[in-house]
């Protein structure tokens, strides 16, 4: 691995750079909270060669959103479901926008 490869990973939102302890510290939560949202299948941390959970920045953003909802009184299972539904809605809106752009290009060329 070159130094350039190492630097490019710093910008990769999906690179599992954070241990469970560090992730919990950054989020101001417990390791149990991270385990709970993993069990609810909101996020699936990658595992190191030693079997330890490793989290990406993208996963930490999702976990932070879950913590925000839980801190407002939403049960953890419901918070996870809300976030999953929000993500599905965002993806559906992105696909619809793509289809609208393609349709407008087609209409303009006819």
N, CA, C and O atoms as CSV, one atom per row, in Angstrom:
chain,resi,resn,atom,element,x,y,z
A,1,UNK,N,N,0.847,-1.176,0.000
A,1,UNK,CA,C,0.000,0.000,0.000
A,1,UNK,C,C,0.891,1.237,0.000
A,1,UNK,O,O,1.870,1.317,0.742
A,2,UNK,N,N,0.539,2.179,-0.830
A,2,UNK,CA,C,1.323,3.412,-0.920
A,2,UNK,C,C,0.736,4.476,-0.009
A,2,UNK,O,O,-0.385,4.354,0.485
A,3,UNK,N,N,1.525,5.522,0.199
A,3,UNK,CA,C,1.031,6.647,1.001
A,3,UNK,C,C,-0.190,7.263,0.337
A,3,UNK,O,O,-1.124,7.697,1.012
A,4,UNK,N,N,-0.174,7.299,-0.995
A,4,UNK,CA,C,-1.314,7.860,-1.730
A,4,UNK,C,C,-2.591,7.069,-1.452
A,4,UNK,O,O,-3.664,7.652,-1.292
A,5,UNK,N,N,-2.472,5.728,-1.394
A,5,UNK,CA,C,-3.627,4.890,-1.067
A,5,UNK,C,C,-4.158,5.223,0.329
A,5,UNK,O,O,-5.368,5.308,0.538
A,6,UNK,N,N,-3.242,5.409,1.279
A,6,UNK,CA,C,-3.643,5.740,2.645
A,6,UNK,C,C,-4.367,7.073,2.694
A,6,UNK,O,O,-5.379,7.201,3.383
A,7,UNK,N,N,-3.864,8.068,1.974
A,7,UNK,CA,C,-4.502,9.381,1.975
A,7,UNK,C,C,-5.877,9.339,1.324
A,7,UNK,O,O,-6.795,10.021,1.782
A,8,UNK,N,N,-6.037,8.549,0.260
A,8,UNK,CA,C,-7.340,8.490,-0.406
A,8,UNK,C,C,-8.391,7.875,0.508
A,8,UNK,O,O,-9.571,8.204,0.392
A,9,UNK,N,N,-7.989,6.994,1.410
A,9,UNK,CA,C,-8.937,6.394,2.351
A,9,UNK,C,C,-9.496,7.420,3.321
A,9,UNK,O,O,-10.618,7.272,3.804
A,10,UNK,N,N,-8.725,8.459,3.611
A,10,UNK,CA,C,-9.197,9.489,4.536
A,10,UNK,C,C,-10.434,10.192,4.015
A,10,UNK,O,O,-11.255,10.666,4.800
A,11,UNK,N,N,-10.577,10.264,2.710
A,11,UNK,CA,C,-11.720,10.922,2.101
A,11,UNK,C,C,-12.858,9.956,1.797
A,11,UNK,O,O,-13.919,10.380,1.341
A,12,UNK,N,N,-12.655,8.670,2.042
A,12,UNK,CA,C,-13.644,7.649,1.723
A,12,UNK,C,C,-14.638,7.511,2.871
A,12,UNK,O,O,-14.286,7.021,3.944
A,13,UNK,N,N,-15.883,7.943,2.648
A,13,UNK,CA,C,-16.927,7.869,3.683
A,13,UNK,C,C,-17.262,6.437,4.076
A,13,UNK,O,O,-17.810,6.204,5.154
A,14,UNK,N,N,-16.939,5.478,3.217
A,14,UNK,CA,C,-17.291,4.085,3.483
A,14,UNK,C,C,-16.146,3.275,4.083
A,14,UNK,O,O,-16.322,2.099,4.400
A,15,UNK,N,N,-14.985,3.887,4.239
A,15,UNK,CA,C,-13.849,3.162,4.807
A,15,UNK,C,C,-14.060,2.969,6.308
A,15,UNK,O,O,-14.287,3.945,7.024
A,16,UNK,N,N,-13.990,1.724,6.800
A,16,UNK,CA,C,-14.253,1.449,8.217
A,16,UNK,C,C,-13.050,1.818,9.099
A,16,UNK,O,O,-12.253,0.959,9.477
A,17,UNK,N,N,-12.943,3.078,9.408
A,17,UNK,CA,C,-11.761,3.593,10.089
A,17,UNK,C,C,-11.881,3.642,11.609
A,17,UNK,O,O,-10.868,3.787,12.292
A,18,UNK,N,N,-13.079,3.525,12.152
A,18,UNK,CA,C,-13.282,3.787,13.568
A,18,UNK,C,C,-13.637,2.521,14.345
A,18,UNK,O,O,-14.512,1.755,13.943
A,19,UNK,N,N,-12.956,2.321,15.443
A,19,UNK,CA,C,-13.290,1.208,16.332
A,19,UNK,C,C,-14.605,1.515,17.036
A,19,UNK,O,O,-15.080,2.651,17.015
A,20,UNK,N,N,-15.178,0.514,17.649
A,20,UNK,CA,C,-16.431,0.720,18.366
A,20,UNK,C,C,-16.244,1.740,19.489
A,20,UNK,O,O,-17.093,2.612,19.677
A,21,UNK,N,N,-15.169,1.642,20.218
A,21,UNK,CA,C,-14.923,2.581,21.313
A,21,UNK,C,C,-14.796,4.007,20.830
A,21,UNK,O,O,-15.374,4.924,21.413
A,22,UNK,N,N,-14.045,4.191,19.770
A,22,UNK,CA,C,-13.864,5.539,19.211
A,22,UNK,C,C,-15.173,6.060,18.638
A,22,UNK,O,O,-15.503,7.232,18.818
A,23,UNK,N,N,-15.926,5.201,17.948
A,23,UNK,CA,C,-17.216,5.610,17.375
A,23,UNK,C,C,-18.167,6.057,18.479
A,23,UNK,O,O,-18.819,7.095,18.362
A,24,UNK,N,N,-18.245,5.270,19.552
A,24,UNK,CA,C,-19.133,5.620,20.670
A,24,UNK,C,C,-18.701,6.943,21.291
A,24,UNK,O,O,-19.539,7.779,21.627
A,25,UNK,N,N,-17.402,7.129,21.442
A,25,UNK,CA,C,-16.884,8.384,21.997
A,25,UNK,C,C,-17.238,9.569,21.112
A,25,UNK,O,O,-17.664,10.611,21.609
A,26,UNK,N,N,-17.065,9.416,19.807
A,26,UNK,CA,C,-17.364,10.508,18.874
A,26,UNK,C,C,-18.844,10.871,18.891
A,26,UNK,O,O,-19.201,12.040,18.741
A,27,UNK,N,N,-19.703,9.874,19.074
A,27,UNK,CA,C,-21.149,10.100,19.075
A,27,UNK,C,C,-21.677,10.496,20.447
A,27,UNK,O,O,-22.824,10.922,20.579
A,28,UNK,N,N,-20.844,10.354,21.457
A,28,UNK,CA,C,-21.298,10.645,22.814
A,28,UNK,C,C,-22.327,9.643,23.288
A,28,UNK,O,O,-23.285,10.002,23.972
A,29,UNK,N,N,-22.131,8.388,22.923
A,29,UNK,CA,C,-23.073,7.339,23.290
A,29,UNK,C,C,-22.307,6.147,23.841
A,29,UNK,O,O,-21.104,6.236,24.087
A,30,UNK,N,N,-22.989,5.053,24.031
A,30,UNK,CA,C,-22.346,3.857,24.554
A,30,UNK,C,C,-22.102,2.841,23.450
A,30,UNK,O,O,-22.693,2.911,22.373
A,31,UNK,N,N,-21.227,1.908,23.741
A,31,UNK,CA,C,-21.002,0.816,22.800
A,31,UNK,C,C,-22.261,-0.042,22.685
A,31,UNK,O,O,-22.538,-0.612,21.630
A,32,UNK,N,N,-23.013,-0.129,23.768
A,32,UNK,CA,C,-24.280,-0.871,23.743
A,32,UNK,C,C,-25.269,-0.285,22.753
A,32,UNK,O,O,-26.010,-1.017,22.096
A,33,UNK,N,N,-25.278,1.051,22.645
A,33,UNK,CA,C,-26.153,1.703,21.672
A,33,UNK,C,C,-25.757,1.287,20.259
A,33,UNK,O,O,-26.621,0.987,19.435
A,34,UNK,N,N,-24.463,1.269,19.977
A,34,UNK,CA,C,-23.995,0.857,18.649
A,34,UNK,C,C,-24.348,-0.607,18.381
A,34,UNK,O,O,-24.738,-0.962,17.269
A,35,UNK,N,N,-24.210,-1.444,19.394
A,35,UNK,CA,C,-24.606,-2.848,19.227
A,35,UNK,C,C,-26.104,-2.948,18.936
A,35,UNK,O,O,-26.522,-3.734,18.086
A,36,UNK,N,N,-26.909,-2.153,19.640
A,36,UNK,CA,C,-28.376,-2.204,19.477
A,36,UNK,C,C,-28.793,-1.791,18.073
A,36,UNK,O,O,-29.664,-2.426,17.478
A,37,UNK,N,N,-28.186,-0.739,17.533
A,37,UNK,CA,C,-28.586,-0.345,16.176
A,37,UNK,C,C,-28.039,-1.327,15.137
A,37,UNK,O,O,-28.581,-1.446,14.038
A,38,UNK,N,N,-26.970,-2.021,15.494
A,38,UNK,CA,C,-26.493,-3.110,14.638
A,38,UNK,C,C,-27.460,-4.282,14.657
A,38,UNK,O,O,-27.756,-4.861,13.612
A,39,UNK,N,N,-27.951,-4.634,15.834
A,39,UNK,CA,C,-28.923,-5.721,15.962
A,39,UNK,C,C,-30.229,-5.382,15.263
A,39,UNK,O,O,-30.912,-6.273,14.757
A,40,UNK,N,N,-30.585,-4.093,15.229
A,40,UNK,CA,C,-31.790,-3.650,14.524
A,40,UNK,C,C,-31.541,-3.540,13.016
A,40,UNK,O,O,-32.440,-3.187,12.252
A,41,UNK,N,N,-30.322,-3.846,12.606
A,41,UNK,CA,C,-29.909,-3.856,11.190
A,41,UNK,C,C,-29.950,-2.480,10.545
A,41,UNK,O,O,-30.141,-2.352,9.335
A,42,UNK,N,N,-29.769,-1.455,11.366
A,42,UNK,CA,C,-29.668,-0.113,10.800
A,42,UNK,C,C,-28.311,0.055,10.133
A,42,UNK,O,O,-28.214,0.587,9.027
A,43,UNK,N,N,-27.279,-0.396,10.805
A,43,UNK,CA,C,-25.940,-0.382,10.220
A,43,UNK,C,C,-25.301,-1.743,10.478
A,43,UNK,O,O,-25.614,-2.410,11.464
A,44,UNK,N,N,-24.421,-2.140,9.600
A,44,UNK,CA,C,-23.680,-3.385,9.764
A,44,UNK,C,C,-22.203,-3.055,9.698
A,44,UNK,O,O,-21.646,-2.905,8.610
A,45,UNK,N,N,-21.565,-2.943,10.851
A,45,UNK,CA,C,-20.144,-2.602,10.836
A,45,UNK,C,C,-19.326,-3.732,10.226
A,45,UNK,O,O,-19.678,-4.906,10.341
A,46,UNK,N,N,-18.250,-3.364,9.588
A,46,UNK,CA,C,-17.325,-4.372,9.085
A,46,UNK,C,C,-16.531,-4.898,10.273
A,46,UNK,O,O,-16.541,-4.301,11.350
A,47,UNK,N,N,-15.864,-5.987,10.077
A,47,UNK,CA,C,-15.067,-6.585,11.150
A,47,UNK,C,C,-13.594,-6.565,10.759
A,47,UNK,O,O,-13.236,-6.816,9.609
A,48,UNK,N,N,-12.761,-6.265,11.729
A,48,UNK,CA,C,-11.321,-6.318,11.516
A,48,UNK,C,C,-10.902,-7.787,11.441
A,48,UNK,O,O,-11.714,-8.682,11.677
A,49,UNK,N,N,-9.645,-8.027,11.116
A,49,UNK,CA,C,-9.161,-9.406,11.074
A,49,UNK,C,C,-9.318,-10.077,12.426
A,49,UNK,O,O,-9.495,-11.293,12.500
A,50,UNK,N,N,-9.256,-9.302,13.490
A,50,UNK,CA,C,-9.429,-9.843,14.835
A,50,UNK,C,C,-10.882,-9.974,15.257
A,50,UNK,O,O,-11.159,-10.418,16.371
A,51,UNK,N,N,-11.817,-9.595,14.392
A,51,UNK,CA,C,-13.243,-9.730,14.674
A,51,UNK,C,C,-13.874,-8.523,15.342
A,51,UNK,O,O,-15.037,-8.580,15.744
A,52,UNK,N,N,-13.127,-7.421,15.471
A,52,UNK,CA,C,-13.661,-6.219,16.116
A,52,UNK,C,C,-14.472,-5.387,15.129
A,52,UNK,O,O,-14.143,-5.306,13.946
A,53,UNK,N,N,-15.535,-4.774,15.635
A,53,UNK,CA,C,-16.375,-3.926,14.787
A,53,UNK,C,C,-15.614,-2.672,14.383
A,53,UNK,O,O,-14.893,-2.075,15.183
A,54,UNK,N,N,-15.791,-2.285,13.118
A,54,UNK,CA,C,-15.174,-1.069,12.585
A,54,UNK,C,C,-16.259,-0.290,11.835
A,54,UNK,O,O,-17.022,-0.863,11.057
A,55,UNK,N,N,-16.315,1.020,12.079
A,55,UNK,CA,C,-17.372,1.873,11.530
A,55,UNK,C,C,-16.803,2.904,10.570
A,55,UNK,O,O,-15.688,3.394,10.746
A,56,UNK,N,N,-17.588,3.221,9.557
A,56,UNK,CA,C,-17.216,4.259,8.590
A,56,UNK,C,C,-17.856,5.586,9.004
A,56,UNK,O,O,-18.728,5.627,9.871
A,57,UNK,N,N,-17.412,6.650,8.376
A,57,UNK,CA,C,-18.022,7.965,8.644
A,57,UNK,C,C,-19.493,7.959,8.245
A,57,UNK,O,O,-20.324,8.544,8.939
A,58,UNK,N,N,-19.819,7.309,7.145
A,58,UNK,CA,C,-21.213,7.215,6.709
A,58,UNK,C,C,-22.057,6.532,7.793
A,58,UNK,O,O,-23.147,7.001,8.121
A,59,UNK,N,N,-21.552,5.430,8.344
A,59,UNK,CA,C,-22.287,4.725,9.395
A,59,UNK,C,C,-22.411,5.580,10.649
A,59,UNK,O,O,-23.426,5.519,11.343
A,60,UNK,N,N,-21.398,6.366,10.942
A,60,UNK,CA,C,-21.468,7.241,12.115
A,60,UNK,C,C,-22.536,8.318,11.932
A,60,UNK,O,O,-23.205,8.693,12.895
A,61,UNK,N,N,-22.701,8.814,10.710
A,61,UNK,CA,C,-23.768,9.800,10.470
A,61,UNK,C,C,-25.138,9.171,10.695
A,61,UNK,O,O,-26.023,9.800,11.274
A,62,UNK,N,N,-25.315,7.942,10.244
A,62,UNK,CA,C,-26.582,7.236,10.459
A,62,UNK,C,C,-26.800,7.010,11.949
A,62,UNK,O,O,-27.902,7.222,12.456
A,63,UNK,N,N,-25.765,6.584,12.644
A,63,UNK,CA,C,-25.868,6.348,14.088
A,63,UNK,C,C,-26.193,7.647,14.829
A,63,UNK,O,O,-26.955,7.638,15.796
A,64,UNK,N,N,-25.618,8.754,14.379
A,64,UNK,CA,C,-25.896,10.051,15.006
A,64,UNK,C,C,-27.362,10.422,14.830
A,64,UNK,O,O,-27.981,10.963,15.746
A,65,UNK,N,N,-27.915,10.137,13.665
A,65,UNK,CA,C,-29.342,10.409,13.416
A,65,UNK,C,C,-30.204,9.546,14.341
A,65,UNK,O,O,-31.196,10.023,14.892
A,66,UNK,N,N,-29.825,8.282,14.510
A,66,UNK,CA,C,-30.569,7.395,15.407
A,66,UNK,C,C,-30.501,7.917,16.839
A,66,UNK,O,O,-31.499,7.919,17.560
A,67,UNK,N,N,-29.327,8.352,17.234
A,67,UNK,CA,C,-29.179,8.878,18.594
A,67,UNK,C,C,-30.045,10.112,18.795
A,67,UNK,O,O,-30.652,10.288,19.851
A,68,UNK,N,N,-30.100,10.964,17.781
A,68,UNK,CA,C,-30.933,12.170,17.856
A,68,UNK,C,C,-32.394,11.795,18.109
A,68,UNK,O,O,-33.056,12.388,18.962
A,69,UNK,N,N,-32.888,10.812,17.364
A,69,UNK,CA,C,-34.278,10.382,17.536
A,69,UNK,C,C,-34.501,9.748,18.905
A,69,UNK,O,O,-35.513,10.012,19.553
A,70,UNK,N,N,-33.573,8.923,19.342
A,70,UNK,CA,C,-33.692,8.268,20.647
A,70,UNK,C,C,-33.641,9.312,21.762
A,70,UNK,O,O,-34.383,9.217,22.739
A,71,UNK,N,N,-32.775,10.295,21.616
A,71,UNK,CA,C,-32.689,11.360,22.620
A,71,UNK,C,C,-33.991,12.154,22.720
A,71,UNK,O,O,-34.274,12.744,23.762
A,72,UNK,N,N,-34.780,12.173,21.653
A,72,UNK,CA,C,-36.074,12.866,21.658
A,72,UNK,C,C,-37.195,11.981,22.180
A,72,UNK,O,O,-38.350,12.402,22.229
A,73,UNK,N,N,-36.855,10.746,22.573
A,73,UNK,CA,C,-37.854,9.863,23.161
A,73,UNK,C,C,-38.373,8.762,22.261
A,73,UNK,O,O,-39.261,8.012,22.666
A,74,UNK,N,N,-37.848,8.641,21.055
A,74,UNK,CA,C,-38.286,7.587,20.145
A,74,UNK,C,C,-37.621,6.269,20.548
A,74,UNK,O,O,-36.407,6.236,20.747
A,75,UNK,N,N,-38.379,5.199,20.669
A,75,UNK,CA,C,-37.761,3.900,20.962
A,75,UNK,C,C,-36.740,3.536,19.881
A,75,UNK,O,O,-36.917,3.880,18.713
A,76,UNK,N,N,-35.690,2.851,20.271
A,76,UNK,CA,C,-34.587,2.589,19.342
A,76,UNK,C,C,-35.042,1.825,18.096
A,76,UNK,O,O,-34.583,2.118,16.992
A,77,UNK,N,N,-35.936,0.849,18.262
A,77,UNK,CA,C,-36.414,0.083,17.108
A,77,UNK,C,C,-37.172,0.991,16.140
A,77,UNK,O,O,-37.020,0.875,14.924
A,78,UNK,N,N,-37.987,1.894,16.687
A,78,UNK,CA,C,-38.745,2.828,15.850
A,78,UNK,C,C,-37.796,3.816,15.172
A,78,UNK,O,O,-37.979,4.153,14.003
A,79,UNK,N,N,-36.791,4.274,15.900
A,79,UNK,CA,C,-35.820,5.208,15.316
A,79,UNK,C,C,-35.116,4.562,14.128
A,79,UNK,O,O,-34.926,5.199,13.091
A,80,UNK,N,N,-34.734,3.312,14.279
A,80,UNK,CA,C,-34.065,2.609,13.184
A,80,UNK,C,C,-34.994,2.470,11.985
A,80,UNK,O,O,-34.573,2.660,10.844
A,81,UNK,N,N,-36.245,2.143,12.239
A,81,UNK,CA,C,-37.218,1.993,11.144
A,81,UNK,C,C,-37.449,3.324,10.444
A,81,UNK,O,O,-37.541,3.368,9.217
A,82,UNK,N,N,-37.544,4.398,11.197
A,82,UNK,CA,C,-37.718,5.735,10.610
A,82,UNK,C,C,-36.560,6.056,9.684
A,82,UNK,O,O,-36.769,6.537,8.570
A,83,UNK,N,N,-35.355,5.797,10.129
A,83,UNK,CA,C,-34.177,6.123,9.318
A,83,UNK,C,C,-34.139,5.272,8.055
A,83,UNK,O,O,-33.799,5.773,6.983
A,84,UNK,N,N,-34.483,3.997,8.169
A,84,UNK,CA,C,-34.531,3.124,6.993
A,84,UNK,C,C,-35.563,3.645,5.996
A,84,UNK,O,O,-35.296,3.687,4.795
A,85,UNK,N,N,-36.738,4.042,6.483
A,85,UNK,CA,C,-37.779,4.572,5.598
A,85,UNK,C,C,-37.361,5.902,4.973
A,85,UNK,O,O,-37.642,6.148,3.800
A,86,UNK,N,N,-36.693,6.758,5.743
A,86,UNK,CA,C,-36.194,8.023,5.187
A,86,UNK,C,C,-35.206,7.753,4.057
A,86,UNK,O,O,-35.230,8.429,3.028
A,87,UNK,N,N,-34.342,6.766,4.252
A,87,UNK,CA,C,-33.350,6.413,3.240
A,87,UNK,C,C,-34.033,5.866,1.981
A,87,UNK,O,O,-33.650,6.209,0.863
A,88,UNK,N,N,-35.035,5.022,2.170
A,88,UNK,CA,C,-35.770,4.475,1.022
A,88,UNK,C,C,-36.491,5.577,0.259
A,88,UNK,O,O,-36.510,5.569,-0.971
A,89,UNK,N,N,-37.080,6.520,0.976
A,89,UNK,CA,C,-37.764,7.639,0.340
A,89,UNK,C,C,-36.781,8.483,-0.467
A,89,UNK,O,O,-37.063,8.863,-1.603
A,90,UNK,N,N,-35.635,8.770,0.125
A,90,UNK,CA,C,-34.619,9.566,-0.575
A,90,UNK,C,C,-34.169,8.874,-1.862
A,90,UNK,O,O,-34.001,9.524,-2.894
A,91,UNK,N,N,-33.975,7.568,-1.798
A,91,UNK,CA,C,-33.568,6.812,-2.992
A,91,UNK,C,C,-34.674,6.829,-4.046
A,91,UNK,O,O,-34.386,6.993,-5.232
A,92,UNK,N,N,-35.928,6.663,-3.638
A,92,UNK,CA,C,-37.047,6.703,-4.585
A,92,UNK,C,C,-37.155,8.071,-5.239
A,92,UNK,O,O,-37.424,8.164,-6.436
A,93,UNK,N,N,-36.949,9.131,-4.472
A,93,UNK,CA,C,-36.991,10.485,-5.033
A,93,UNK,C,C,-35.857,10.704,-6.030
A,93,UNK,O,O,-36.043,11.361,-7.053
A,94,UNK,N,N,-34.678,10.150,-5.728
A,94,UNK,CA,C,-33.545,10.271,-6.651
A,94,UNK,C,C,-33.847,9.548,-7.962
A,94,UNK,O,O,-33.564,10.073,-9.039
A,95,UNK,N,N,-34.417,8.352,-7.874
A,95,UNK,CA,C,-34.759,7.578,-9.071
A,95,UNK,C,C,-35.831,8.299,-9.871
A,95,UNK,O,O,-35.741,8.365,-11.097
A,96,UNK,N,N,-36.847,8.842,-9.201
A,96,UNK,CA,C,-37.897,9.590,-9.902
A,96,UNK,C,C,-37.332,10.803,-10.626
A,96,UNK,O,O,-37.723,11.089,-11.757
A,97,UNK,N,N,-36.424,11.509,-9.989
A,97,UNK,CA,C,-35.805,12.678,-10.617
A,97,UNK,C,C,-35.020,12.255,-11.855
A,97,UNK,O,O,-35.045,12.950,-12.872
A,98,UNK,N,N,-34.324,11.122,-11.777
A,98,UNK,CA,C,-33.598,10.599,-12.940
A,98,UNK,C,C,-34.550,10.299,-14.083
A,98,UNK,O,O,-34.278,10.643,-15.233
A,99,UNK,N,N,-35.663,9.658,-13.768
A,99,UNK,CA,C,-36.657,9.321,-14.795
A,99,UNK,C,C,-37.255,10.588,-15.416
A,99,UNK,O,O,-37.472,10.647,-16.626
A,100,UNK,N,N,-37.517,11.590,-14.588
A,100,UNK,CA,C,-38.061,12.854,-15.123
A,100,UNK,C,C,-37.062,13.525,-16.068
A,100,UNK,O,O,-37.441,14.045,-17.117
A,101,UNK,N,N,-35.779,13.508,-15.683
A,101,UNK,CA,C,-34.751,14.102,-16.564
A,101,UNK,C,C,-34.664,13.339,-17.883
A,101,UNK,O,O,-34.573,13.944,-18.951
A,102,UNK,N,N,-34.690,12.025,-17.806
A,102,UNK,CA,C,-34.619,11.210,-19.016
A,102,UNK,C,C,-35.842,11.451,-19.899
A,102,UNK,O,O,-35.713,11.541,-21.119
A,103,UNK,N,N,-37.014,11.554,-19.303
A,103,UNK,CA,C,-38.247,11.795,-20.050
A,103,UNK,C,C,-38.220,13.175,-20.701
A,103,UNK,O,O,-38.648,13.331,-21.845
A,104,UNK,N,N,-37.719,14.174,-19.980
A,104,UNK,CA,C,-37.672,15.524,-20.561
A,104,UNK,C,C,-36.650,15.585,-21.692
A,104,UNK,O,O,-36.866,16.304,-22.667
A,105,UNK,N,N,-35.544,14.851,-21.589
A,105,UNK,CA,C,-34.569,14.805,-22.700
A,105,UNK,C,C,-35.187,14.130,-23.907
A,105,UNK,O,O,-34.980,14.558,-25.043
A,106,UNK,N,N,-35.955,13.060,-23.657
A,106,UNK,CA,C,-36.600,12.338,-24.740
A,106,UNK,C,C,-37.648,13.224,-25.427
A,106,UNK,O,O,-37.730,13.255,-26.655
A,107,UNK,N,N,-38.431,13.929,-24.646
A,107,UNK,CA,C,-39.460,14.814,-25.183
A,107,UNK,C,C,-38.825,15.945,-25.989
A,107,UNK,O,O,-39.338,16.324,-27.042
A,108,UNK,N,N,-37.722,16.476,-25.502
A,108,UNK,CA,C,-37.044,17.571,-26.191
A,108,UNK,C,C,-36.442,17.120,-27.521
A,108,UNK,O,O,-36.322,17.919,-28.450
A,109,UNK,N,N,-36.061,15.836,-27.618
A,109,UNK,CA,C,-35.441,15.357,-28.855
A,109,UNK,C,C,-36.464,14.896,-29.874
A,109,UNK,O,O,-36.101,14.636,-31.021
A,110,UNK,N,N,-37.731,14.783,-29.500
A,110,UNK,CA,C,-38.773,14.313,-30.428
A,110,UNK,C,C,-39.338,15.439,-31.223
A,110,UNK,O,O,-40.224,15.225,-32.051
